[in-house]
């Protein structure tokens, strides 16, 4: 049975973004209804042209880049393309960064406020990274 | 006429091989067989779970040397 999974990404570290992307991609491709809400330090990685890699939090983060692990941005993109996951930027983060939706990667949906996100999240599982 | 395709996802880690399989599964036609090659042991457990959940057919799974050969058929 498909479930509703809401993922909140706030951390900008590689391990947390990777784990969130792994769950989002696999769940979405398995038919779960997935929404990922990006705010704080997690959002800037998805501004078009952003090339800086997310810093590792610990030793495992270094392993992620040495080995052939698919990068988190690719997994989030696959979550959207293969499983119709919604990738939503937090409207407060958009305002603070002084950017628009057009400046984010094309898989991203409209800036979303907390009231809207929370009412959408009702009845689903919420995971925070 | 159903087709058979080999997807080489060796030397990439979870969930890389599974996502490769899913990408090709979306493009395949009903009846097509896909054989995923993977060196990631976790993938050998994950693929049958995914196939079972989504409702396709697991044809075979065997490890030859270091490489898993996971054969699946698209059923819908």
Backbone of each chain as ProteinMPNN parsed JSONL, in Angstrom:
{"seq_chain_A": "XXXXXXXXXXXXXXXXXXXXXXXXXXXXXXXXXXXXXXXXXXXXXXXXXXXXXXXXXXXXXXXXXXXXXXXXXXXXXXXXXXXXXXXXXXXXXXXXXXXXXXXXXXXXXXXXXXXXXXXXXXXXXXXXX", "coords_chain_A": {"N_chain_A": [[0.84, -1.195, 0.0], [0.485, 2.216, -0.773], [2.057, 5.0, 0.802], [2.018, 8.194, 2.509], [4.61, 10.391, 2.484], [6.4, 12.88, 4.046], [9.168, 14.901, 3.757], [11.466, 16.854, 5.482], [14.032, 18.986, 4.77], [16.671, 20.519, 6.289], [19.297, 20.685, 7.025], [22.601, 21.336, 5.786], [24.514, 19.435, 5.391], [26.392, 16.782, 3.859], [25.826, 14.044, 4.468], [23.239, 14.106, 5.595], [21.667, 15.244, 3.566], [22.06, 13.3, 1.652], [20.878, 10.988, 2.794], [18.221, 11.814, 3.011], [17.656, 12.148, 0.301], [17.966, 9.559, -0.642], [15.851, 8.201, 0.621], [13.694, 9.675, -0.391], [13.865, 9.163, -3.187], [13.665, 6.364, -3.488], [11.227, 5.808, -2.172], [9.419, 7.385, -3.683], [9.69, 6.237, -6.226], [8.568, 3.84, -5.721], [5.978, 4.233, -5.539], [4.967, 5.704, -3.445], [3.524, 8.678, -2.04], [5.333, 11.446, -2.198], [6.63, 14.316, -0.619], [9.03, 16.83, -0.528], [10.353, 19.232, 1.526], [12.274, 22.048, 1.431], [14.504, 23.942, 3.352], [16.366, 26.478, 5.19], [19.824, 25.67, 5.545], [19.773, 23.733, 3.598], [18.574, 24.493, 1.224], [20.147, 26.272, -0.534], [21.799, 24.633, -2.185], [20.341, 23.987, -4.354], [20.048, 26.067, -5.995], [20.229, 27.252, -9.258], [23.193, 26.545, -11.026], [24.739, 26.243, -8.828], [27.661, 24.965, -7.587], [29.219, 24.081, -5.538], [30.09, 21.435, -3.386], [28.294, 19.664, -0.828], [29.441, 19.97, 2.522], [31.129, 17.366, 4.34], [29.881, 15.789, 7.259], [31.005, 13.978, 8.914], [33.229, 11.104, 9.006], [31.94, 9.341, 7.324], [30.771, 10.858, 5.367], [32.893, 11.558, 3.74], [33.502, 9.095, 2.652], [31.291, 8.763, 1.029], [31.775, 10.336, -1.204], [34.116, 9.238, -2.191], [33.464, 6.651, -2.973], [31.309, 5.034, -5.392], [28.681, 6.468, -5.06], [25.442, 7.556, -5.885], [25.039, 11.039, -6.471], [23.34, 13.341, -4.228], [21.749, 15.3, -5.461], [21.125, 14.226, -7.912], [19.573, 12.043, -7.095], [17.36, 13.312, -5.896], [16.351, 14.525, -8.165], [15.648, 12.291, -9.676], [13.683, 11.285, -8.003], [11.674, 13.14, -8.422], [11.309, 12.924, -11.205], [10.876, 10.172, -11.778], [9.092, 9.342, -9.872], [7.253, 11.303, -9.378], [7.673, 12.949, -7.14], [7.183, 15.773, -5.043], [9.112, 18.65, -4.939], [9.678, 21.147, -2.807], [10.402, 24.545, -2.23], [10.958, 26.348, 0.765], [9.047, 29.166, 1.564], [9.897, 31.215, 3.21], [12.671, 30.839, 3.251], [13.255, 31.353, 0.593], [12.658, 34.054, 0.488], [14.548, 35.107, 2.307], [16.933, 34.452, 1.043], [16.653, 35.959, -1.083], [15.747, 35.213, -3.707], [14.066, 33.791, -6.633], [11.571, 31.372, -7.717], [12.325, 30.647, -10.299], [15.046, 30.697, -10.242], [15.814, 28.406, -9.09], [16.595, 24.843, -9.411], [15.01, 23.101, -12.151], [13.212, 21.078, -11.331], [11.958, 21.944, -9.126], [9.074, 22.986, -7.26], [6.547, 25.517, -6.544], [7.289, 28.27, -4.238], [6.607, 27.52, -0.887], [4.564, 27.949, 1.912], [4.575, 27.431, 5.494], [2.04, 26.88, 6.574], [0.58, 25.855, 4.451], [2.198, 23.651, 3.785], [2.055, 22.124, 6.155], [-0.673, 21.552, 6.271], [-0.926, 19.96, 4.055], [0.646, 17.877, 4.901], [-0.78, 16.503, 6.696], [-1.776, 13.539, 8.285], [0.226, 12.034, 7.147], [3.585, 10.608, 7.168], [6.237, 12.289, 8.771], [9.497, 13.175, 8.133], [12.554, 14.44, 9.294], [15.518, 16.03, 8.252]], "CA_chain_A": [[0.0, 0.0, 0.0], [1.324, 3.414, -0.831], [1.907, 5.879, 1.949], [2.335, 9.594, 2.273], [5.843, 10.697, 3.214], [6.845, 14.277, 3.959], [10.543, 15.011, 4.221], [11.899, 18.24, 5.682], [15.497, 19.089, 4.712], [17.164, 21.809, 6.775], [20.753, 20.645, 7.171], [23.362, 21.426, 4.541], [25.62, 18.48, 5.363], [26.283, 15.777, 2.807], [25.19, 12.817, 4.937], [21.8, 14.292, 5.802], [21.042, 15.43, 2.257], [22.114, 12.009, 0.969], [19.878, 10.074, 3.368], [16.898, 12.326, 2.613], [17.486, 11.893, -1.14], [17.797, 8.118, -0.816], [14.482, 7.844, 1.009], [12.756, 10.307, -1.333], [13.885, 8.535, -4.513], [13.153, 4.992, -3.431], [9.798, 5.852, -1.832], [8.644, 7.929, -4.813], [9.704, 5.272, -7.327], [7.796, 2.673, -5.308], [4.57, 4.618, -5.587], [4.537, 6.522, -2.314], [3.317, 10.093, -2.347], [6.454, 12.066, -1.488], [6.86, 15.757, -0.712], [10.235, 17.246, 0.188], [10.31, 20.66, 1.82], [13.67, 22.471, 1.631], [14.676, 25.254, 3.976], [17.652, 26.733, 5.868], [21.071, 25.407, 4.808], [19.594, 22.725, 2.544], [18.04, 25.043, -0.03], [21.068, 26.891, -1.503], [22.393, 23.679, -3.13], [19.447, 23.772, -5.493], [20.022, 27.262, -6.834], [20.873, 26.923, -10.542], [24.592, 26.909, -11.159], [25.463, 26.015, -7.575], [28.561, 23.841, -7.845], [29.909, 23.677, -4.318], [29.565, 20.197, -2.82], [27.935, 19.8, 0.579], [30.536, 19.505, 3.381], [30.89, 16.15, 5.101], [29.69, 15.995, 8.694], [31.923, 13.043, 9.559], [34.015, 10.259, 8.105], [31.1, 8.678, 6.322], [30.538, 11.801, 4.273], [34.045, 11.463, 2.836], [33.32, 7.825, 1.932], [30.238, 8.919, 0.018], [32.313, 10.88, -2.455], [35.162, 8.362, -2.732], [32.836, 5.495, -3.603], [30.352, 5.413, -6.442], [27.315, 6.673, -4.571], [24.823, 8.602, -6.702], [24.939, 12.302, -5.735], [21.978, 13.598, -3.732], [20.942, 16.095, -6.392], [20.62, 13.284, -8.923], [18.504, 11.239, -6.495], [16.156, 14.15, -5.765], [15.811, 14.714, -9.516], [14.978, 11.035, -10.041], [12.453, 11.19, -7.202], [10.67, 13.968, -9.097], [11.046, 12.465, -12.575], [10.385, 8.79, -11.845], [8.049, 9.055, -8.894], [6.413, 12.49, -9.173], [7.845, 13.594, -5.832], [7.14, 17.239, -5.096], [10.239, 19.302, -4.255], [9.144, 22.485, -2.549], [11.236, 25.452, -1.444], [10.29, 27.092, 1.841], [8.909, 30.544, 1.086], [10.716, 32.079, 4.05], [14.062, 30.719, 2.796], [13.301, 32.046, -0.7], [12.69, 35.487, 0.786], [15.82, 35.473, 2.943], [18.002, 34.319, 0.052], [16.331, 36.934, -2.113], [15.716, 34.557, -5.015], [12.723, 33.405, -7.085], [11.487, 29.95, -8.101], [13.049, 30.475, -11.568], [16.485, 30.556, -9.983], [16.067, 27.068, -8.554], [16.588, 23.762, -10.393], [13.676, 23.031, -12.762], [12.297, 20.126, -10.691], [11.34, 22.552, -7.946], [7.741, 23.552, -7.328], [6.424, 26.9, -6.068], [7.589, 28.545, -2.828], [5.496, 27.017, -0.091], [4.571, 28.381, 3.31], [4.406, 26.351, 6.466], [0.633, 26.534, 6.76], [0.229, 24.989, 3.328], [2.941, 22.388, 3.915], [1.535, 21.342, 7.282], [-2.0, 20.997, 5.981], [-0.667, 18.849, 3.117], [1.344, 16.795, 5.6], [-1.703, 15.866, 7.626], [-2.029, 12.11, 8.078], [1.387, 11.344, 6.579], [4.766, 10.525, 8.028], [7.116, 13.421, 8.549], [10.891, 12.884, 8.482], [13.344, 15.675, 9.227], [16.974, 15.848, 8.11]], "C_chain_A": [[0.877, 1.247, 0.0], [1.047, 4.305, 0.385], [2.312, 7.299, 1.58], [3.553, 9.943, 3.135], [6.244, 12.15, 2.964], [8.255, 14.336, 4.521], [10.9, 16.487, 4.339], [13.425, 18.247, 5.691], [15.912, 20.472, 5.185], [18.69, 21.843, 6.835], [21.433, 20.719, 5.809], [24.518, 20.447, 4.502], [25.312, 17.337, 4.396], [25.51, 14.526, 3.261], [23.667, 12.968, 5.043], [21.075, 14.47, 4.47], [20.989, 14.102, 1.501], [21.011, 11.069, 1.472], [18.47, 10.507, 2.963], [16.627, 11.992, 1.141], [17.28, 10.41, -1.415], [16.358, 7.71, -0.505], [13.476, 8.408, -0.004], [12.706, 9.544, -2.652], [13.29, 7.14, -4.48], [11.648, 4.994, -3.135], [8.973, 6.326, -3.03], [8.575, 6.924, -5.952], [8.932, 4.001, -6.984], [6.31, 3.021, -5.23], [4.077, 5.399, -4.386], [4.39, 7.974, -2.754], [4.335, 10.894, -1.528], [6.495, 13.576, -1.721], [8.123, 16.078, 0.075], [10.215, 18.763, 0.297], [11.735, 21.099, 2.177], [13.731, 23.853, 2.261], [16.1, 25.376, 4.541], [18.85, 26.388, 4.972], [20.926, 24.403, 3.671], [19.232, 23.355, 1.196], [19.099, 25.575, -1.01], [21.706, 25.931, -2.507], [21.571, 23.525, -4.405], [19.232, 25.041, -6.303], [20.798, 26.916, -8.098], [22.323, 27.382, -10.557], [25.401, 26.715, -9.889], [26.355, 24.792, -7.73], [29.23, 23.3, -6.586], [29.265, 22.417, -3.723], [29.267, 20.404, -1.33], [29.069, 19.253, 1.452], [30.15, 18.247, 4.158], [30.792, 16.486, 6.578], [30.694, 15.134, 9.465], [32.631, 12.195, 8.525], [33.179, 9.631, 6.995], [30.858, 9.567, 5.103], [31.66, 11.762, 3.252], [33.947, 10.184, 2.005], [32.326, 7.96, 0.786], [30.8, 9.43, -1.299], [33.403, 9.999, -3.054], [34.557, 7.196, -3.5], [31.813, 5.975, -4.621], [28.923, 5.52, -5.96], [26.665, 7.766, -5.422], [24.67, 9.892, -5.903], [23.493, 12.647, -5.364], [21.119, 14.391, -4.707], [20.336, 15.206, -7.477], [19.453, 12.46, -8.363], [17.215, 12.044, -6.314], [15.501, 14.345, -7.136], [15.057, 13.45, -9.959], [13.683, 10.846, -9.26], [11.33, 11.965, -7.893], [10.298, 13.379, -10.464], [10.396, 11.083, -12.62], [9.195, 8.56, -10.935], [7.155, 10.226, -8.571], [6.514, 13.075, -7.77], [7.772, 15.109, -6.028], [8.329, 17.778, -4.313], [9.853, 20.761, -4.067], [10.102, 23.345, -1.737], [10.398, 26.177, -0.401], [10.224, 28.565, 1.441], [9.731, 31.517, 1.927], [12.181, 32.041, 3.6], [14.261, 31.442, 1.466], [13.43, 33.559, -0.48], [14.045, 35.905, 1.368], [16.991, 35.399, 1.96], [17.826, 35.318, -1.096], [16.415, 36.344, -3.52], [14.26, 34.284, -5.415], [12.76, 31.931, -7.47], [12.295, 29.678, -9.369], [14.546, 30.268, -11.36], [16.844, 29.209, -9.384], [16.059, 26.037, -9.685], [15.152, 23.522, -10.881], [12.701, 22.045, -12.111], [11.519, 20.765, -9.541], [9.973, 23.151, -8.226], [7.734, 24.965, -6.756], [6.842, 27.055, -4.603], [6.363, 28.227, -1.985], [5.641, 27.459, 1.35], [4.282, 27.211, 4.233], [2.951, 25.923, 6.639], [0.193, 25.546, 5.689], [0.9, 23.625, 3.467], [2.345, 21.522, 5.015], [0.15, 20.784, 6.998], [-1.882, 19.857, 4.962], [-0.111, 17.623, 3.842], [0.415, 15.985, 6.5], [-1.925, 14.387, 7.285], [-0.851, 11.343, 7.51], [2.516, 11.235, 7.588], [5.661, 11.709, 7.725], [8.525, 13.09, 9.041], [11.696, 14.16, 8.326], [14.832, 15.374, 9.165], [17.685, 17.187, 8.2]], "O_chain_A": [[1.889, 1.309, 0.698], [-0.066, 4.341, 0.909], [2.861, 7.564, 0.511], [3.523, 9.806, 4.357], [6.403, 12.582, 1.822], [8.506, 13.873, 5.634], [10.667, 17.271, 3.418], [14.044, 17.588, 6.526], [15.558, 21.479, 4.571], [19.298, 22.906, 6.709], [20.908, 20.227, 4.81], [25.418, 20.593, 3.676], [24.159, 16.981, 4.154], [24.655, 14.016, 2.537], [22.912, 12.084, 4.639], [19.997, 13.912, 4.267], [20.017, 13.807, 0.805], [20.306, 10.44, 0.683], [17.631, 9.675, 2.617], [15.517, 11.603, 0.779], [16.518, 10.038, -2.307], [15.73, 6.972, -1.264], [12.54, 7.725, -0.419], [11.622, 9.302, -3.182], [12.499, 6.778, -5.351], [10.886, 4.266, -3.773], [7.944, 5.731, -3.352], [7.528, 6.767, -6.579], [8.671, 3.177, -7.861], [5.488, 2.172, -4.887], [2.893, 5.726, -4.307], [5.033, 8.431, -3.699], [4.209, 11.004, -0.309], [6.409, 14.051, -2.854], [8.271, 15.645, 1.218], [10.08, 19.477, -0.696], [12.328, 20.577, 3.121], [13.107, 24.802, 1.786], [16.923, 24.475, 4.378], [18.89, 26.761, 3.8], [21.845, 24.235, 2.869], [19.554, 22.8, 0.146], [18.967, 25.352, -2.213], [22.118, 26.366, -3.582], [22.052, 22.997, -5.407], [18.365, 25.102, -7.175], [21.892, 26.355, -8.027], [22.628, 28.498, -10.138], [26.602, 26.987, -9.862], [25.857, 23.694, -7.978], [29.747, 22.183, -6.582], [28.045, 22.346, -3.578], [29.909, 21.217, -0.664], [29.607, 18.186, 1.158], [29.004, 18.083, 4.577], [31.513, 17.344, 7.088], [31.168, 15.521, 10.533], [32.64, 12.509, 7.335], [33.654, 9.419, 5.879], [30.754, 9.093, 3.972], [31.427, 11.91, 2.052], [34.263, 10.178, 0.815], [32.489, 7.361, -0.277], [30.366, 9.017, -2.374], [33.605, 9.997, -4.268], [35.069, 6.798, -4.546], [31.496, 7.162, -4.699], [28.053, 4.763, -6.391], [27.284, 8.804, -5.656], [24.213, 9.847, -4.761], [22.552, 12.299, -6.078], [19.907, 14.188, -4.78], [19.198, 15.402, -7.901], [18.47, 12.21, -9.06], [16.118, 11.534, -6.544], [14.276, 14.334, -7.262], [13.975, 13.531, -10.54], [12.705, 10.314, -9.785], [10.187, 11.51, -7.946], [9.125, 13.34, -10.833], [9.477, 10.849, -13.405], [8.375, 7.679, -11.194], [6.383, 10.178, -7.613], [5.543, 13.638, -7.264], [8.233, 15.648, -7.034], [8.533, 17.409, -3.156], [9.718, 21.514, -5.031], [10.566, 22.927, -0.676], [9.262, 26.57, -0.667], [11.229, 29.143, 1.027], [10.209, 32.529, 1.415], [12.853, 33.072, 3.568], [15.299, 32.064, 1.236], [14.196, 34.243, -1.158], [14.613, 36.924, 0.975], [17.927, 36.195, 2.042], [18.701, 35.496, -1.943], [17.066, 36.9, -4.405], [13.34, 34.518, -4.632], [13.825, 31.318, -7.542], [12.885, 28.606, -9.509], [15.226, 29.717, -12.226], [18.019, 28.897, -9.189], [15.578, 26.317, -10.783], [14.196, 23.712, -10.129], [11.491, 22.156, -12.313], [10.545, 20.197, -9.046], [9.738, 23.742, -9.28], [8.793, 25.545, -6.512], [6.763, 26.106, -3.822], [5.24, 28.607, -2.317], [6.718, 27.354, 1.936], [3.812, 26.155, 3.811], [2.665, 24.741, 6.829], [-0.469, 24.547, 5.968], [0.266, 22.584, 3.294], [2.151, 20.321, 4.827], [-0.177, 19.678, 7.428], [-2.654, 18.9, 5.009], [-0.363, 16.485, 3.447], [0.782, 14.921, 6.998], [-2.221, 14.038, 6.142], [-0.915, 10.119, 7.397], [2.408, 11.712, 8.718], [5.827, 12.092, 6.567], [8.725, 12.765, 10.212], [11.541, 14.881, 7.34], [15.342, 14.559, 9.934], [18.911, 17.242, 8.105]]}, "seq_chain_B": "XXXXXXXXXXXXXXXXXXXXXXXXXXXXXXXXXXXXXXXXXXXXXXXXXXXXXXXXXXXXXXXXXXXXXXXXXXXX", "coords_chain_B": {"N_chain_B": [[6.741, -8.08, -29.875], [8.709, -9.159, -27.294], [11.456, -7.727, -25.524], [14.879, -8.098, -24.435], [17.089, -6.867, -22.045], [20.241, -5.745, -20.87], [21.371, -4.203, -17.951], [24.022, -2.502, -16.813], [25.043, -1.877, -13.725], [27.249, -1.938, -12.142], [29.623, -1.289, -9.514], [28.35, 0.915, -8.397], [26.574, 2.32, -5.645], [23.872, 1.66, -3.285], [21.088, 3.898, -3.46], [21.674, 3.482, -6.162], [21.852, 1.267, -8.213], [19.2, 0.257, -8.053], [17.686, 2.521, -8.772], [18.574, 2.842, -11.368], [17.518, 0.544, -12.537], [14.794, 1.082, -12.219], [14.516, 3.327, -13.813], [14.938, 2.222, -16.396], [12.892, 0.388, -16.395], [10.636, 1.96, -16.543], [10.77, 2.759, -19.167], [10.57, 0.416, -20.544], [8.634, -2.148, -22.285], [5.573, -3.959, -21.582], [6.189, -7.29, -20.717], [8.824, -7.272, -21.463], [12.184, -8.22, -20.603], [14.495, -7.451, -18.092], [17.86, -7.362, -17.15], [19.683, -6.791, -14.388], [22.904, -5.849, -13.534], [24.917, -5.926, -10.722], [27.227, -4.912, -8.193], [26.668, -4.419, -5.659], [25.724, -5.643, -2.627], [23.466, -5.089, -1.05], [21.607, -4.33, -2.914], [20.769, -6.704, -4.036], [18.931, -7.63, -2.217], [17.153, -5.549, -2.135], [16.028, -5.191, -4.698], [14.252, -7.487, -5.25], [12.355, -6.89, -3.252], [11.355, -4.451, -4.123], [10.289, -5.143, -6.631], [8.319, -6.934, -5.832], [6.676, -5.245, -4.326], [5.821, -3.369, -6.203], [4.758, -4.96, -8.122], [5.811, -6.394, -10.346], [7.595, -9.074, -12.062], [9.877, -11.276, -10.571], [12.437, -12.869, -12.053], [14.925, -14.26, -11.884], [17.745, -14.59, -9.638], [21.055, -14.405, -9.132], [24.422, -14.814, -7.939], [27.343, -14.267, -9.575], [30.593, -14.782, -9.298], [31.722, -11.713, -8.246], [29.545, -10.358, -8.991], [26.13, -9.562, -8.996], [23.389, -10.941, -10.716], [20.407, -9.901, -11.61], [17.379, -10.747, -12.685], [14.477, -9.514, -14.152], [10.964, -9.204, -15.011], [8.837, -7.063, -16.79], [5.515, -6.592, -15.954], [3.283, -5.073, -16.175]], "CA_chain_B": [[7.928, -8.903, -29.595], [9.331, -8.641, -26.08], [12.902, -7.573, -25.637], [15.693, -8.409, -23.278], [18.111, -5.82, -21.962], [21.142, -5.837, -19.72], [21.715, -2.895, -17.38], [25.234, -2.663, -16.012], [25.127, -0.876, -12.652], [28.338, -2.354, -11.253], [30.432, -0.256, -8.855], [27.614, 2.023, -7.808], [25.983, 1.855, -4.386], [22.463, 1.903, -2.984], [20.122, 3.168, -4.278], [22.024, 3.66, -7.577], [21.399, 0.211, -9.115], [17.73, 0.175, -8.061], [17.16, 3.645, -9.543], [18.87, 2.522, -12.784], [16.519, -0.442, -12.958], [13.488, 1.728, -12.293], [14.552, 4.188, -15.0], [14.745, 1.393, -17.591], [11.584, -0.25, -16.265], [9.636, 2.93, -17.015], [10.838, 2.856, -20.632], [10.355, -0.902, -21.137], [7.246, -2.536, -22.604], [5.107, -5.128, -20.835], [6.747, -8.531, -21.266], [10.276, -7.142, -21.613], [13.0, -8.71, -19.494], [15.663, -6.622, -17.801], [18.818, -8.016, -16.266], [20.497, -5.781, -13.718], [24.186, -6.328, -13.004], [25.271, -5.059, -9.6], [28.209, -5.423, -7.239], [26.2, -3.97, -4.351], [24.965, -6.746, -2.032], [22.167, -4.603, -0.581], [20.707, -4.272, -4.07], [20.213, -8.044, -4.257], [17.755, -7.735, -1.344], [16.248, -4.437, -2.395], [15.326, -5.337, -5.975], [13.061, -8.333, -5.106], [11.367, -6.157, -2.435], [10.722, -3.433, -4.977], [9.518, -5.862, -7.651], [7.163, -7.466, -5.132], [5.792, -4.15, -3.917], [5.26, -2.683, -7.361], [3.938, -5.951, -8.826], [6.406, -7.011, -11.533], [7.975, -10.464, -11.818], [11.301, -11.573, -10.35], [12.695, -14.078, -12.842], [16.017, -14.993, -11.248], [18.727, -13.797, -8.914], [22.224, -15.222, -8.779], [25.689, -14.095, -7.844], [28.411, -14.915, -10.336], [31.791, -14.067, -8.854], [31.367, -10.562, -7.411], [28.461, -9.621, -9.631], [24.756, -10.052, -8.931], [22.583, -10.884, -11.938], [19.013, -9.864, -11.147], [16.56, -10.701, -13.895], [13.086, -9.18, -13.832], [10.097, -9.007, -16.175], [7.794, -6.045, -16.609], [4.246, -7.294, -16.134], [2.134, -4.16, -16.298]], "C_chain_B": [[8.606, -8.338, -28.345], [10.858, -8.67, -26.198], [13.595, -7.892, -24.321], [16.83, -7.396, -23.23], [18.968, -6.011, -20.728], [21.506, -4.428, -19.261], [22.921, -3.097, -16.469], [25.33, -1.542, -14.978], [26.207, -1.282, -11.65], [29.079, -1.136, -10.706], [29.674, 1.004, -8.485], [26.838, 1.449, -6.617], [24.518, 2.261, -4.274], [22.176, 3.391, -2.893], [20.402, 3.284, -5.781], [21.504, 2.559, -8.488], [19.868, 0.1, -9.199], [17.142, 1.302, -8.919], [17.435, 3.457, -11.033], [17.802, 1.583, -13.316], [15.157, 0.225, -13.166], [13.405, 2.641, -13.524], [14.266, 3.366, -16.262], [13.372, 0.713, -17.571], [10.497, 0.661, -16.819], [9.588, 2.949, -18.542], [10.485, 1.528, -21.303], [8.874, -1.147, -21.449], [6.88, -3.764, -21.77], [5.628, -6.392, -21.516], [8.259, -8.478, -21.434], [10.996, -7.68, -20.37], [14.211, -7.791, -19.326], [16.571, -7.396, -16.856], [19.757, -6.956, -15.701], [21.774, -6.43, -13.19], [24.63, -5.371, -11.909], [26.306, -5.718, -8.702], [27.82, -5.05, -5.813], [25.296, -5.05, -3.741], [23.572, -6.319, -1.569], [21.137, -4.6, -1.707], [20.041, -5.622, -4.327], [18.991, -8.29, -3.374], [16.683, -6.717, -1.727], [15.415, -4.634, -3.662], [14.107, -6.271, -5.855], [11.957, -7.665, -4.28], [10.595, -5.171, -3.309], [9.796, -4.089, -6.003], [8.213, -6.377, -7.038], [6.158, -6.369, -4.796], [5.084, -3.53, -5.12], [4.444, -3.654, -8.231], [4.488, -6.43, -10.162], [6.857, -8.426, -11.156], [9.485, -10.608, -11.666], [11.583, -12.89, -11.068], [13.8, -14.912, -12.198], [16.978, -14.032, -10.566], [19.902, -14.705, -8.593], [23.487, -14.372, -8.77], [26.748, -14.9, -8.586], [29.692, -14.147, -10.029], [31.36, -12.936, -7.926], [30.1, -9.864, -7.897], [27.111, -10.318, -9.483], [24.086, -9.895, -10.29], [21.127, -10.995, -11.509], [18.114, -9.681, -12.365], [15.09, -10.5, -13.519], [12.277, -9.008, -15.118], [9.036, -7.98, -15.848], [6.442, -6.686, -16.906], [3.052, -6.353, -16.281], [2.598, -2.779, -16.737]], "O_chain_B": [[9.028, -7.181, -28.332], [11.444, -9.516, -26.874], [12.979, -7.946, -23.257], [17.457, -7.104, -24.248], [18.473, -6.393, -19.667], [21.894, -3.577, -20.061], [22.83, -3.796, -15.46], [25.658, -0.403, -15.311], [26.093, -1.004, -10.456], [29.15, -0.092, -11.355], [30.283, 2.054, -8.28], [26.495, 0.267, -6.585], [24.006, 3.075, -5.043], [22.97, 4.108, -2.286], [19.477, 3.195, -6.588], [20.786, 2.851, -9.445], [19.312, -0.123, -10.275], [16.217, 1.075, -9.698], [16.627, 3.862, -11.87], [17.252, 1.791, -14.398], [14.465, -0.033, -14.151], [12.371, 2.719, -14.187], [13.451, 3.764, -17.095], [12.769, 0.493, -18.621], [9.561, 0.205, -17.475], [8.527, 3.128, -19.141], [10.142, 1.501, -22.485], [7.991, -0.452, -20.948], [7.749, -4.507, -21.314], [5.523, -6.544, -22.733], [8.909, -9.519, -21.536], [10.488, -7.604, -19.251], [14.86, -7.41, -20.3], [16.111, -8.004, -15.889], [20.517, -6.317, -16.429], [21.723, -7.438, -12.485], [24.715, -4.162, -12.125], [26.269, -6.928, -8.477], [28.558, -5.332, -4.869], [24.226, -5.338, -4.277], [22.614, -7.084, -1.679], [19.95, -4.836, -1.481], [18.897, -5.683, -4.777], [18.11, -9.069, -3.738], [15.484, -6.985, -1.652], [14.235, -4.284, -3.695], [13.023, -5.902, -6.308], [10.772, -7.845, -4.561], [9.37, -5.073, -3.245], [8.667, -3.645, -6.212], [7.145, -6.27, -7.641], [4.95, -6.542, -4.959], [3.897, -3.207, -5.058], [3.559, -3.237, -8.978], [3.715, -6.832, -11.032], [6.544, -8.916, -10.071], [10.263, -10.14, -12.497], [11.013, -13.921, -10.711], [13.641, -16.115, -11.991], [17.022, -12.84, -10.868], [19.75, -15.678, -7.853], [23.607, -13.372, -9.478], [27.011, -16.059, -8.265], [29.855, -13.002, -10.449], [30.696, -13.185, -6.92], [29.641, -8.898, -7.288], [26.965, -11.499, -9.798], [24.198, -8.852, -10.933], [20.673, -12.061, -11.094], [18.088, -8.621, -12.99], [14.54, -11.218, -12.684], [12.83, -8.706, -16.175], [8.418, -8.012, -14.783], [6.243, -7.256, -17.979], [1.928, -6.808, -16.49], [1.779, -1.874, -16.896]]}, "name": "protein", "num_of_chains": 2, "seq": "XXXXXXXXXXXXXXXXXXXXXXXXXXXXXXXXXXXXXXXXXXXXXXXXXXXXXXXXXXXXXXXXXXXXXXXXXXXXXXXXXXXXXXXXXXXXXXXXXXXXXXXXXXXXXXXXXXXXXXXXXXXXXXXXXXXXXXXXXXXXXXXXXXXXXXXXXXXXXXXXXXXXXXXXXXXXXXXXXXXXXXXXXXXXXXXXXXXXXXXXXXXXX"}
